[in-house]
Amino acid sequence: MSDQAKETLLEFPCRFPVKVMGARHDEFAQTIHNITLKHAPDFVSADLDMRVSKNGNYLAVTVTITAVSKAQLDALYMELTGHPMVKIVF
């Protein structure tokens, strides 16, 4: 068994959704798009979905990428969680 297989149950490449929540802000979705594109250069806008919270205060953005490695996903999660506009990533 390879080291990569020991670290994750995912088989790469695979489609992988990442949900990002933050305060509703005009630039939020574009910021998430740009960060995602850095880590998944083949990411397309059609794979981005947005939903506004019930009271309109928050925005949930789901980006679905073709993940090629655990390292890629880890780097994407690290950059997203470190961004000041982002409240939670799952």
N, C-alpha and C positions, 0 to 999 in steps of 0.2 A: 504494500500500500504506500502510495506517495505521501510526502510530507503535507502537501496541499489537501489531500483526501482526509488525512488525520485531523486537520484543523477545521473542516467544515463538512456538512452533509450535502452541500450544494454540488451539482455537477456543472462545470463551466464549459462553454458559455451557456448562460441562461437568462431569461427575462426576469428582472428583479424590480419590484416597485419599492420606492422610498417615499414615505409620507413626511412632509415637513410642515410644521405649524408655526405661525408667528402673528404678530399684530397686523391688522389689515393696513396696508401701506401701498401706495401707488407703485413703488419700485420692488415690492417683495417678490412677486412671481418672476420678474425679469432677473432679479438677483439669483434666485434659485436656479433658473434656467442657465445662467452664465456659469455658475459653480458646477452644475451638472455637466455641462459641455466640456469643461476643463478635464473632467475625469472620465467622460464617455464621449469622445469626439464624434461618434456616430449617432448621438442623441438627436432626436427631431422633436420639434414643437408639438406635433400631433400626439406625442407620448407624455404630455403634461396635462394634468387635470386639476381644476381649482374648485374649491367649495368654500363659501363664506359661512361663518358660524351663525347660529340661530339669531343672536343679537347683533350681528354685523361687526363685531369687534376684532375677530380673528379670521385668518385665511389659512386654509389647508391646501397645500400643493402636493400632488402626487406625481412623481416623475418615475417612469418605467424605463429602465435602461437594459441593454444587453450586457450583463456583467461577464467579465472574462477572467476575474480572479478575486480571491479574498482580499488581496492587497489593494485592488482597485476600490472595492466596496469600503474597506477600512478608511482609505484616504478620503473618499467622498463623504463618509459619515463624519470624519474628523473635521473637515473644512466646514461642513454644514453646521455641526454643533458648536463650532467656534465662532460662527458669525453672529454679530450683535442683534440682528433682526430676527434670528431664529429662536423660538422658545423650546421646541422639542422636535426630535427626529425619530421616526420609527418605521 
